[in-house]
Amino acid sequence: MKWPRRGILIRLAIYLPIIGYLSYQAFFAGEKEPEPPPAADQPTVRTLSGPDGKEFKVIEVTPEQAEAMGVKMPEKPAGEPAPEG
């Protein structure tokens, strides 16, 4: 039996393992699903509808969750409440 040229054998030696590895990852990656984080750490997501019918998603977080995200919360003033109107 006559062997193929050396360049073809080198390409097969390089590309077949790569294609095999990527195929394996594509077929078996869905079997191992990551665990969702605990529900206490997740922010609450609400959907509000505006007056023009558009929907807006509002994410509610606690002050501790906001600080963990790197957002500094302003301190509440201790004075009188702002006048309404």
Buried (B, 14 or more C-beta within 10 A) or exposed (E): EEEEEEEEEEEEEEEEEEEEEEEEEEEEEEEEEEEEEEEEEEEEEEEEEEEEEEEEEEEEBEEEBEEEEEEEEEEEEEEEEEEEE
